Amino acid sequence: MAHQTLITGPTLRFDGDPMTGPWQDAVRIDTQGAVVLAGGHIAAVGQADALRTAYPEAVQIHYSDDHLICPGFVDAHVHYPQTAIIASWGKRLIDWLNDYTFPEETRLHDPAYAQMIAARYLDLTLAHGTTTVASYCTIHPHSADALFEAAAARGQRIVAGKTCMDRNAPEALRDTAQTAYDDSKSLIERWHGAGRATYAITPRFSPTSTPDQLEALGALWAEHPDCLMQTHLSEQTDEIAWVRDLYPDARDYLDTYEAHGLVGARGIFGHAIHLEPREIDRIAETGAAVVHCPTSNTFIGSGLFDMAGLAARHIPVGLATDTGGGSSFSMLRTMAAAYEIGQLRGTPLHAAQLLWLATAGSARTLHLSEQIGSLKQGLEADLSIINLRSTDAIAQRHANASDIWESVFATIMMGDDRAIRDVWVNGVRR
């Protein structure tokens, strides 16, 4: 019999999608809850007393009522190669790429540097309670190897892909249509489905790929339809104007991907702020997903994501830090920023919705709902335990909260890595 661990305490449970109906019907906190872990999976979820009786041999770990047992956070859009340049001052998207991103990504031509940054990034995010990330790498295939290897060493679930660019980037960061196809195919064969790894075919965005490269990557996706495809869409207005100049025959930005076979149910589009009605229609029709990156959207001045409008169309929406355009490694800070953007749009999100987006919602965008994102029997045992009184400021708000949701919201708004009491990855406490 596999070693069993019984974890008791207030437990976050999902019964539905809180973005398409009343959150009260979809999210609850079981104050007398418990989770049993065995063999890297969740063996049972239920009432603590009942599970103590059912699993008498389990090692018991109890978290008091000023904690919350959550699924591990799922960060659905990041750039791990930008770890060292996070929080760089004063640029919008195109200047950000030229002045900060491209010089730093060039440094990852050194495999040892790529390995160091991959390890640093995963350790930083684990400390913030993030157990799964979907990351862009660089054009260097070994940058993807470095991240997959580092995740495997930590037992983490990982989504990643070599970033492909064959124009409008420094020569040291350009591949070709053929090498993008060949390198990505080799990485798929090496990593997709290996352990807890998923490969995502990754054109950075239309401005840095020729039509030939997008066509090659579309063909690769057709050959490997169980892979994901991740890219950027409609992040800033000047970016959209640039796309219009580069692709004068396209109906809109999304069409630059669709014309080359890069729109589909396993497609994931980061940002998606300034969408045209046709683009929204096509995303909804095809079942593609979008990812909200709120700290990035404010930090580099991109705009205000329409969470309510896209959720109303039943478009899967994930949440992400967008390291390093995003200004934090923390999904708590990212949830806080999503709340703030919702306030500016007149549609503030409840703490229950924010937690769902950072876990089950992001898992859904990555087509991993059957593996991670919820505390359900049979899913992989990734957990984050949140301390609801981690600092003096948060503790005094917790003491004055009228219910547990008020307390949880205070931690979302003011919490950081100090709020993460424990992180469990694949059933192992790290």
C-alpha atoms as one frame of an Amber mdcrd trajectory, in Angstrom:
protein
   0.000   0.000   0.000   1.284   3.478  -0.919   2.292   5.793   1.888  -0.747
   7.851   2.886  -0.875  11.393   4.234  -4.058  12.844   5.728  -4.087  16.641
   5.604  -6.852  18.314   7.612  -8.042  21.899   7.837 -10.160  24.408   5.895
 -10.278  23.068   2.346 -11.091  24.896  -0.907 -13.592  22.947  -3.009 -14.894
  23.583  -6.533 -18.291  22.407  -7.745 -18.500  24.393 -10.972 -17.355  27.497
 -12.847 -17.819  30.681 -10.780 -17.271  32.858 -13.856 -20.507  31.774 -15.551
 -22.875  31.683 -12.571 -23.109  32.659  -8.909 -19.786  31.966  -7.238 -21.651
  30.643  -4.197 -22.868  27.709  -6.303 -19.387  26.839  -7.553 -16.848  27.458
  -4.775 -16.924  26.641  -1.075 -14.587  26.268   1.856 -15.088  23.143   3.959
 -13.947  24.260   7.405 -13.869  20.627   8.590 -12.275  19.306   5.437  -9.461
  16.907   4.672  -7.423  15.569   1.762  -5.678  12.190   1.581  -2.517  11.937
  -0.531  -1.088   8.634  -1.743   1.288   7.748  -4.555   1.485  11.309  -5.838
  -2.270  11.604  -6.234  -5.274  12.704  -4.221  -6.784   9.509  -2.844  -9.789
  11.117  -1.169 -11.347  14.461  -0.275 -14.038  14.888   2.353 -14.798  15.480
   5.995 -11.870  15.145   8.365 -13.606  12.829  10.839 -14.757  10.435   8.126
 -11.343  10.288   6.470  -9.573   9.706   9.774 -11.765   6.624  10.196 -11.301
   5.488   6.607  -7.515   5.953   6.621  -6.379   5.006  10.134  -2.789   4.295
   9.028  -2.283   7.650   7.326   0.240  10.135   8.639  -1.811  13.105   9.841
  -0.936  16.758   9.295  -3.312  19.398  10.620  -3.586  23.032   9.571  -5.527
  25.278  11.946  -8.542  27.362  10.971  -6.378  30.346  10.062  -5.096  28.415
   7.033  -6.586  27.366   3.694  -5.723  24.149   1.863  -5.767  24.991  -1.870
  -4.792  23.360  -5.129  -1.318  24.435  -6.200  -1.387  27.644  -8.213  -1.243
  27.307 -12.008   0.490  30.139 -13.891  -0.738  29.919 -17.469   1.627  32.320
 -19.273   5.231  33.113 -18.320   8.634  33.774 -19.842  11.128  32.067 -17.551
  14.107  33.500 -19.541  13.054  36.971 -18.344  13.491  36.097 -14.654  16.578
  38.286 -14.229  14.987  41.387 -15.822  11.681  41.396 -13.956  10.637  44.895
 -12.812  12.702  46.823 -15.373  11.616  50.432 -15.715   9.578  52.400 -18.121
   8.951  50.591 -21.423   5.987  49.603 -23.492   5.863  46.295 -25.310   8.045
  46.822 -28.385  10.702  48.825 -26.532  10.534  46.299 -23.677  11.414  43.516
 -26.102  14.257  45.413 -27.747  15.824  46.958 -24.639  15.331  44.247 -22.025
  13.956  40.961 -23.322  16.051  40.271 -26.385  19.421  41.085 -24.742  18.576
  38.835 -21.784  17.255  35.998 -23.942  20.487  36.127 -25.941  22.349  35.189
 -22.762  20.542  31.838 -22.741  22.613  30.706 -25.707  24.858  29.429 -22.894
  23.328  26.140 -21.690  24.759  26.590 -18.193  23.103  30.000 -17.876  19.798
  28.584 -19.126  19.982  25.825 -16.523  20.712  28.333 -13.753  17.805  30.602
 -14.721  15.402  27.663 -15.075  16.272  26.436 -11.593  16.063  29.940 -10.134
  12.698  30.585 -11.752  11.084  27.359 -10.559  12.411  27.789  -7.033  11.110
  31.376  -6.861   7.668  30.396  -8.069   7.444  27.321  -5.842   8.138  29.599
  -2.889   5.049  31.567  -3.950   2.857  28.452  -4.098   2.949  27.948  -7.874
   3.204  24.284  -8.785   2.564  24.403 -12.561   3.664  26.953 -15.151   3.259
  27.339 -18.903   6.420  29.006 -20.141   7.937  30.369 -23.299  11.622  29.506
 -23.600  14.083  31.090 -26.079  14.899  30.090 -29.630  17.637  27.809 -28.275
  16.341  24.236 -27.946  18.503  23.697 -24.871  16.535  26.451 -23.107  13.471
  24.206 -23.297  15.501  21.187 -22.214  16.733  23.171 -19.206  13.224  23.995
 -18.004  11.802  20.522 -18.606  14.766  18.984 -16.773  14.498  21.391 -13.837
  10.758  20.702 -13.506  11.296  16.942 -13.671  13.914  17.191 -10.906  11.297
  18.905  -8.708   8.462  16.585  -9.686   6.539  19.470 -11.211   3.991  19.518
 -13.974   5.275  21.803 -16.727   4.091  23.212 -20.056   6.774  24.784 -22.242
   8.053  25.283 -25.747  10.945  26.704 -27.695  10.083  30.240 -28.786  10.199
  30.651 -32.566  11.188  33.931 -34.313  12.601  34.450 -37.797  12.300  38.226
 -38.218  12.178  41.522 -36.313  14.542  40.210 -33.672  18.344  40.255 -33.234
  20.181  37.817 -35.465  21.269  35.819 -32.430  17.599  35.185 -31.595  16.339
  34.261 -35.048  15.757  30.800 -36.361  14.108  29.913 -39.679  10.837  28.361
 -40.700  12.629  25.032 -41.158  14.693  25.076 -37.954  11.660  26.202 -35.955
   9.814  23.166 -37.271  12.737  20.767 -36.837  13.744  21.937 -33.360  10.171
  21.962 -32.102   9.507  18.504 -33.519  12.590  17.100 -31.793  11.538  18.669
 -28.500   8.035  17.252 -28.863   9.486  13.783 -29.383  11.757  14.209 -26.369
   9.408  15.839 -23.878   5.721  15.783 -24.777   4.014  13.386 -22.389   7.261
  12.500 -20.634   6.481  12.387 -16.924   4.500  15.528 -16.096   5.539  17.470
 -19.213   3.372  18.956 -21.963   4.818  20.588 -25.065   3.419  23.835 -26.412
   4.283  24.887 -29.962   5.380  28.494 -29.433   5.557  31.226 -32.060   6.291
  34.352 -30.005   3.806  36.452 -31.962   3.013  37.328 -35.546   5.418  40.299
 -35.805   8.453  38.093 -35.170   7.408  35.255 -37.462   7.186  35.300 -41.231
   4.121  33.736 -42.845   6.381  30.831 -43.833   7.292  30.176 -40.208   3.692
  30.383 -39.029   2.766  27.983 -41.834   5.461  25.526 -40.738   4.337  25.662
 -37.127   0.709  25.241 -38.166   1.708  22.131 -40.078   3.595  20.834 -37.048
   0.554  21.368 -34.830  -1.610  19.483 -37.331   0.849  16.595 -37.082   0.817
  16.728 -33.261  -2.697  17.905 -32.383  -2.413  16.789 -28.757   0.238  19.459
 -28.173  -0.779  22.912 -27.058  -0.041  26.058 -29.056   0.748  29.259 -27.159
   1.303  32.758 -28.471   0.406  36.420 -27.904  -2.620  38.299 -29.180  -3.723
  41.942 -29.098  -1.660  43.046 -26.124  -1.136  46.701 -27.105  -2.638  49.023
 -29.690   0.700  49.884 -31.308   1.445  46.152 -31.600  -1.879  45.665 -33.408
  -1.023  48.479 -35.808   2.333  46.812 -36.479   0.610  43.516 -37.229  -1.729
  45.307 -39.613   1.270  46.688 -41.532   3.036  43.327 -41.628  -0.074  41.359
 -42.645  -2.108  43.738 -44.825  -4.345  40.977 -46.160  -5.379  39.664 -42.754
  -8.874  40.443 -41.481  -7.505  41.112 -37.992  -4.705  39.990 -35.668  -6.239
  36.589 -34.948  -6.490  35.946 -38.670  -2.689  36.055 -38.976  -2.686  32.855
 -36.918  -5.867  31.347 -38.300  -4.656  31.630 -41.894  -1.746  29.372 -40.979
  -3.539  26.713 -38.947  -2.748  28.195 -35.539  -6.239  28.634 -34.100  -7.947
  25.703 -32.434  -9.275  24.227 -29.223  -5.796  23.651 -27.799  -4.633  27.159
 -28.631  -3.789  29.589 -25.822  -3.609  33.313 -26.483  -1.890  35.528 -23.957
  -3.270  39.002 -23.125  -6.139  39.334 -25.656  -7.032  42.818 -24.441  -8.001
  44.730 -27.589 -10.073  42.135 -29.433 -12.354  42.788 -32.390 -15.863  41.275
 -32.344 -14.902  38.771 -35.049 -11.907  37.646 -33.026 -14.047  37.054 -29.956
 -16.528  35.105 -32.062 -13.822  32.880 -33.539 -12.140  32.227 -30.206 -15.504
  31.211 -28.769 -16.376  29.054 -31.792 -13.063  27.194 -31.857 -12.825  26.625
 -28.098  -9.451  28.368 -27.812  -8.437  29.910 -24.503  -7.118  33.301 -23.435
  -4.915  34.218 -20.486  -5.224  37.347 -18.359  -1.876  38.838 -17.286  -2.935
  41.738 -15.056   0.334  42.871 -13.469   1.952  42.883 -16.905  -0.953  44.756
 -18.478  -0.631  47.573 -15.962   3.176  47.517 -15.667   3.816  48.034 -19.378
   0.636  50.004 -19.994  -1.272  47.594 -22.203  -4.913  48.093 -21.183  -7.765
  46.596 -19.183  -8.721  42.995 -19.937 -12.464  42.330 -20.291 -12.807  39.366
 -17.952 -16.578  39.629 -17.585 -17.228  39.984 -21.298 -15.068  37.026 -22.346
 -16.328  34.806 -19.523 -19.892  35.574 -20.601 -18.988  34.077 -23.989 -17.827
  30.908 -22.166 -14.272  31.422 -23.400 -11.827  29.622 -21.092  -9.774  32.231
 -19.220  -6.603  31.585 -17.256  -4.536  33.808 -14.999  -0.812  34.473 -15.256
   2.091  36.501 -13.930   3.684  36.947 -17.382   7.177  37.017 -15.908   9.047
  39.305 -16.605   6.679  41.847 -18.230   4.614  41.052 -15.183   6.030  42.616
 -12.069   5.683  39.727  -9.605   6.325  35.996  -9.302   3.294  35.740  -7.003
  -0.098  34.462  -8.067  -1.530  36.174  -4.974  -0.308  39.522  -6.290  -1.631
  38.553  -9.716  -5.077  37.853  -8.249  -4.967  41.236  -6.509  -4.162  42.954
  -9.806  -7.005  41.103 -11.530  -9.346  42.401  -8.841  -8.082  45.947  -9.352
  -8.560  45.772 -13.121 -12.052  44.403 -12.565 -12.793  47.378 -10.333 -11.655
  49.764 -13.059 -14.037  48.043 -15.484 -16.900  48.004 -12.965 -16.824  44.202
 -12.642 -14.801  43.337  -9.504 -14.069  39.672  -8.901 -14.823  37.864  -5.645
 -12.049  36.028  -3.803 -13.676  32.722  -4.795 -13.462  33.651  -8.480  -9.857
  34.805  -8.154  -8.762  31.564  -6.508 -10.602  29.536  -9.147  -8.895  31.463
 -11.956  -5.461  30.870 -10.396  -6.049  27.126 -10.096  -8.881  25.323 -11.907
  -9.392  28.102 -14.461  -5.767  28.147 -15.529  -5.660  24.341 -15.544  -8.625
  24.335 -17.914  -6.897  26.686 -20.355  -3.947  24.276 -20.416  -6.240  21.245
 -20.927  -5.010  19.832 -17.612  -8.257  19.757 -15.646  -8.044  15.981 -15.347
  -4.588  16.251 -13.807  -4.365  19.420 -11.679  -6.166  22.546 -10.521  -8.713
  21.130  -8.054  -8.800  19.071  -4.898 -10.528  16.022  -6.354 -10.002  12.303
  -6.016  -7.633  10.982  -8.669  -5.959  14.269  -9.529  -2.253  14.850  -8.980
  -1.334  15.923  -5.467  -0.224  19.529  -5.920  -1.306  21.690  -2.978  -0.566
  25.144  -1.612  -1.346  25.827   2.037  -2.107  29.496   2.651  -1.526  31.129
   6.030  -4.330  33.672   6.501  -2.411  35.678   9.130   1.085  35.708   7.644
   1.967  39.305   8.553   0.879  41.710  11.274  -1.131  43.746   8.771  -2.925
  40.684   7.425  -3.400  39.164  10.893  -5.218  42.218  12.213  -7.539  42.160
   9.195  -8.094  38.425   9.680  -9.042  39.052  13.312 -11.702  41.546  12.227
 -13.079  39.540   9.279 -16.796  38.737   9.391 -16.277  35.401   7.608 -13.518
  33.312   6.067 -13.980  34.863   2.629 -13.166  38.310   4.010 -10.020  36.849
   5.525  -9.037  35.103   2.285  -9.544  38.326   0.351  -7.209  40.214   2.684
  -4.459  37.685   2.014  -5.059  37.914  -1.741  -4.733  41.683  -1.624  -1.786
  41.937   0.786  -0.098  38.525   0.721   3.225  37.414  -0.725   5.484  34.400
  -0.345   5.218  34.705   3.456   1.574  33.649   3.103   2.567  30.272   1.644
   2.878  27.963   4.638   3.605  24.782   2.691   3.720  23.560  -0.895   3.096
  19.957  -1.887   4.308  18.853  -5.340   3.246  15.468  -6.675   2.444  14.407
  -3.124   5.757  15.542  -1.616   6.059  18.491   0.754   8.839  20.755  -0.489
